[in-house]
Amino acid sequence: MATNHLEFERDIVEIQGQIDKLLDLADRKGIDVSDEITVLHQKLEDLKERTYQNLRPMEQVQVARHPRRPYTLDYIQRVFTDWVELHGDRQYRNDEAVVGGWARLDGRSVMLIGQQKGRDMKENLQRNFGMPHPEGYRKALRLMRQAEKFGRPVVTLIDTPGAYPGLGAEERGQGEAIAMNLREMARLRVPLVSVVLGEGMSGGALGIGLTDRIIMLEHAIYSVISPEGCAAILWRSAEHKDKAAEALKLTSANLAALGVCDEIVPEPAGGAHTDWDTTAHNLQEALGRNLDELAELDVETLRSNRWAKFDALGSWREV
């Protein structure tokens, strides 16, 4: 169990602590506690199941931001092989909030692009807390065009609190870089699949997210703005973040119902941060299946389906 735990995980942590104490006692004194451990393990799994099946939207946000949740490079290590990272946008510099390069998924060559957060302060400064600069989006587009040149599919892994809003980023064309990616992804002639791993916030997520299939991990979130930002605008206080999270419909279940998300990848009971390998296995299966389905389509069908998908979002009718 991760040492960093959320408020609603208090009972889960307490039972895990009891298990750890019993195991320590058995190790030190040579006592057989297998029956007690079995009972506690069952109680723990049942509690995880109940807790994570009934999360409120703001609690889902907390899970998506969990400091022990696996990030892009963790999935690259577990899901893909033959990873070769490529650097730079050929205009300004290499943005380390965006990683990209060639990899294989079950033997299939793919261009892999993802947003990367850091685990500690040093790495977060290096990765800019997962907030890309414009050169990160330009690097992503350069790699997408390279994939198109060689006829290979593109997989993007989304996990960002948003594009970096600093003065330097704006001076170097943050908005233009994201807009250019949207235009070019809409007409790319190869299959595109995106996965929301944790946070998918605003244009920062959409800049690598205009794809044929949008997959979300079960406890990931995808929204035009964070609940705190929404609450600050609408209610003039971030204290109303719970109300904002409910209104934004940002959970995977909400977005699947609205037609934004095409598939939800199940996470283990307790969230992806409790079992990286099982989550990675589930993601690998979903990616392989979606790429197989897209590979059967000719280029013009692929692109027309992509345009129709995004054209249909936000449709409404009067009753």
C-alpha positions in Angstrom: 0.0 0.0 0.0 1.3 3.4 -0.9 2.3 5.6 2.1 0.5 8.5 0.5 -3.2 8.0 1.1 -6.4 10.0 0.5 -8.9 11.0 3.1 -11.5 8.5 2.0 -8.9 5.7 2.1 -8.5 6.0 5.9 -10.3 2.7 6.7 -8.4 0.9 3.9 -5.1 2.1 5.3 -6.1 1.1 8.8 -6.8 -2.6 7.8 -3.6 -2.7 5.8 -1.8 -1.5 8.9 -3.3 -4.4 10.9 -2.1 -6.9 8.3 1.4 -5.4 8.3 1.5 -5.6 12.2 0.4 -9.3 12.1 3.0 -10.2 9.5 5.7 -8.4 11.5 4.6 -10.3 14.7 4.6 -13.6 12.8 8.1 -12.9 11.5 9.5 -11.9 14.9 7.9 -14.5 17.1 7.3 -17.4 14.6 3.5 -17.3 15.2 1.1 -18.7 12.7 -1.4 -15.9 11.8 -2.5 -17.2 8.4 -6.2 -17.5 9.4 -6.3 -13.9 10.7 -4.4 -12.6 7.6 -6.9 -14.4 5.3 -9.9 -12.8 7.0 -8.3 -9.3 7.0 -7.3 -9.7 3.3 -10.8 -10.5 2.4 -12.1 -7.6 4.4 -9.6 -5.3 2.8 -10.6 -6.3 -0.8 -14.3 -6.0 0.0 -13.7 -2.5 1.4 -11.6 -1.4 -1.6 -14.4 -2.6 -3.9 -17.1 -0.8 -2.1 -15.1 2.4 -1.6 -13.9 2.7 -5.2 -17.3 1.8 -6.7 -19.0 4.7 -4.9 -16.5 7.6 -5.3 -17.9 11.1 -5.6 -16.5 13.1 -8.6 -14.1 15.1 -6.5 -12.8 11.9 -5.0 -12.2 10.6 -8.5 -10.2 13.8 -9.2 -8.0 13.0 -6.1 -7.4 9.4 -7.4 -6.5 10.7 -10.8 -3.9 13.0 -9.2 -2.6 10.3 -6.7 1.2 10.8 -6.3 1.7 7.0 -6.6 -0.4 6.6 -9.8 1.7 5.3 -12.7 2.8 7.8 -15.3 3.6 7.6 -19.0 7.1 6.2 -18.6 5.8 3.6 -16.1 3.4 2.3 -18.8 6.0 2.5 -21.5 8.1 0.1 -19.4 5.3 -2.3 -18.8 3.2 -2.2 -22.0 5.6 -1.5 -24.8 9.0 -2.9 -26.0 12.0 -1.6 -28.0 11.4 2.0 -26.8 13.6 4.5 -28.6 13.0 8.1 -27.4 13.3 11.0 -29.8 14.0 14.6 -28.7 13.4 18.1 -29.7 11.0 20.1 -31.9 13.8 21.3 -34.4 12.9 24.9 -33.6 13.6 25.8 -30.0 14.4 23.0 -27.5 13.4 19.6 -26.1 10.4 19.9 -23.8 10.7 17.1 -21.1 7.0 17.4 -20.2 6.4 15.5 -23.4 8.2 12.3 -24.2 7.9 10.5 -27.6 9.5 8.0 -29.8 9.2 4.6 -31.5 8.1 1.5 -29.6 6.4 -1.9 -30.2 3.1 -3.0 -28.9 2.7 -6.8 -29.2 5.2 -6.7 -32.1 3.4 -3.8 -33.9 5.5 -0.7 -34.5 3.9 2.5 -33.2 4.8 6.1 -32.6 4.3 6.7 -28.9 3.8 10.2 -27.4 2.9 11.0 -23.8 2.9 13.7 -21.1 5.2 13.0 -18.2 4.9 14.3 -14.6 7.7 14.0 -11.9 7.8 12.0 -8.7 9.7 14.5 -6.6 10.5 18.2 -6.7 13.6 17.8 -8.8 11.9 15.7 -11.4 8.8 17.9 -11.4 11.0 20.9 -12.1 12.6 18.9 -15.0 9.2 17.8 -16.3 7.5 21.2 -15.5 4.9 19.3 -13.5 3.6 17.6 -16.7 2.6 21.0 -18.2 4.0 21.2 -21.8 5.4 24.3 -23.5 4.6 25.0 -27.1 7.8 23.1 -28.2 6.4 20.0 -26.5 3.4 20.2 -28.8 5.6 20.9 -31.8 7.7 17.9 -30.9 4.6 15.8 -30.7 3.5 17.0 -34.2 6.9 16.3 -35.7 6.7 12.8 -34.4 3.2 12.3 -35.7 4.2 13.4 -39.2 7.1 11.0 -39.0 4.7 8.2 -38.1 2.5 9.2 -41.1 5.6 9.1 -43.4 6.2 5.5 -42.5 2.6 4.5 -42.2 2.6 3.6 -38.5 -0.2 4.3 -36.0 0.2 6.9 -33.3 -0.6 6.2 -29.6 -0.8 9.2 -27.2 -0.8 9.0 -23.4 -2.5 12.0 -21.8 -1.7 13.1 -18.2 -1.5 16.8 -17.6 -3.0 19.5 -15.4 -2.9 21.7 -18.6 -0.6 23.4 -21.0 2.0 25.7 -19.3 0.4 29.2 -19.0 3.6 31.1 -18.4 4.7 34.3 -20.3 7.5 32.5 -22.2 5.1 29.8 -23.4 2.6 32.4 -24.6 5.4 34.4 -26.3 6.5 31.3 -28.2 2.9 30.6 -29.4 1.3 28.2 -27.0 -2.2 28.6 -28.4 -1.0 28.4 -32.0 1.0 25.2 -31.3 -2.1 23.5 -29.8 -4.4 24.7 -32.6 -1.9 23.4 -35.3 -1.9 20.0 -33.6 -5.7 19.9 -33.7 -5.8 20.7 -37.4 -3.0 18.3 -38.4 -4.3 15.4 -36.2 -7.8 15.8 -37.8 -6.3 15.0 -41.2 -3.5 12.6 -40.4 -3.6 9.5 -42.6 -2.7 6.9 -40.0 -4.7 5.5 -37.0 -4.7 7.6 -33.8 -5.5 6.3 -30.3 -5.3 8.3 -27.1 -5.4 7.2 -23.5 -6.2 9.4 -20.6 -4.0 8.0 -17.8 -4.8 10.4 -15.0 -5.6 14.1 -15.5 -6.7 15.3 -18.9 -7.2 19.0 -18.5 -8.1 21.7 -21.0 -6.3 22.3 -24.3 -3.2 20.9 -22.7 -4.8 17.4 -23.0 -6.6 18.1 -26.3 -3.3 19.1 -28.0 -2.4 15.4 -28.3 -6.0 14.0 -27.9 -7.9 14.5 -31.2 -7.8 10.8 -32.1 -9.9 8.1 -33.7 -10.4 6.4 -30.3 -10.3 8.0 -26.9 -9.7 5.5 -24.1 -9.8 6.4 -20.4 -8.6 4.5 -17.4 -11.4 3.9 -14.9 -10.4 6.6 -12.4 -9.0 9.1 -14.9 -10.6 12.5 -15.5 -11.0 14.6 -18.7 -12.3 18.2 -18.6 -12.1 21.6 -20.1 -11.0 23.0 -16.7 -10.1 21.8 -13.2 -12.8 21.7 -10.6 -10.8 24.3 -8.6 -10.5 26.6 -11.6 -14.2 26.2 -12.5 -15.2 27.0 -8.9 -13.0 30.1 -8.8 -14.7 31.4 -11.9 -18.3 30.5 -11.3 -18.5 30.8 -7.5 -15.5 33.0 -6.8 -14.0 30.4 -4.5 -12.2 27.1 -4.9 -14.2 25.9 -1.8 -17.0 25.0 -4.2 -14.8 22.5 -6.1 -17.0 19.5 -5.2 -20.0 21.2 -6.8 -17.9 22.1 -9.8 -16.6 18.5 -10.2 -20.2 17.2 -10.2 -21.2 19.8 -12.8 -18.3 19.2 -15.1 -19.1 15.5 -15.8 -15.4 14.8 -15.9 -15.3 11.1 -14.8 -14.8 8.2 -17.3 -18.4 7.0 -16.7 -19.8 10.5 -17.4 -17.7 10.9 -20.6 -18.6 7.4 -21.9 -22.3 8.3 -21.5 -21.8 11.6 -23.4 -19.9 9.8 -26.2 -16.6 11.5 -25.6 -14.8 8.4 -24.2 -14.9 5.3 -26.5 -13.8 2.7 -23.9 -13.1 2.6 -20.1 -10.1 0.4 -19.0 -10.8 -1.1 -15.6 -8.4 -0.5 -12.7 -7.8 -2.9 -9.9 -9.8 -2.4 -6.7 -8.1 0.4 -4.9 -7.0 2.2 -8.1 -4.1 2.0 -10.5 -1.7 3.2 -7.8 -2.1 -0.1 -5.9 -1.3 -2.4 -8.8 0.7 -1.0 -11.7 1.1 -4.3 -13.5 -2.5 -5.3 -13.6 -3.5 -1.8 -14.9 -0.8 -2.0 -17.5 -2.0 -5.4 -18.6 -5.6 -4.2 -19.0 -4.3 -1.2 -21.0 -2.2 -3.3 -23.3 -5.2 -5.5 -24.2 -7.4 -2.5 -24.9 -4.8 -0.7 -27.0 -4.1 -3.8 -29.1 -7.7 -4.5 -29.8 -8.5 -0.9 -30.8 -5.4 -0.7 -33.1 -6.5 -4.0 -34.7 -9.9 -2.6 -35.5 -8.6 0.7 -36.9 -6.0 -1.1 -39.1 -8.9 -2.7 -41.0 -10.1 0.7 -42.3 -8.8 2.5 -45.4 -7.4 6.0 -45.1 -10.5 7.9 -46.3 -12.9 5.9 -44.0 -10.5 6.4 -41.1 -10.4 10.2 -41.6 -14.2 10.6 -42.3 -15.0 8.6 -39.2 -12.6 10.8 -37.2 -14.3 14.0 -38.5 -17.8 12.6 -37.8 -16.8 11.6 -34.3 -15.7 15.1 -33.3 -18.5 16.8 -35.3 -21.1 14.9 -33.3 -19.7 15.9 -29.9 -21.9 18.5 -28.1 -24.9 17.8 -30.3 -28.3 18.6 -28.7 -32.0 18.7 -29.6 -34.9 20.6 -28.2 -37.7 18.6 -26.5 
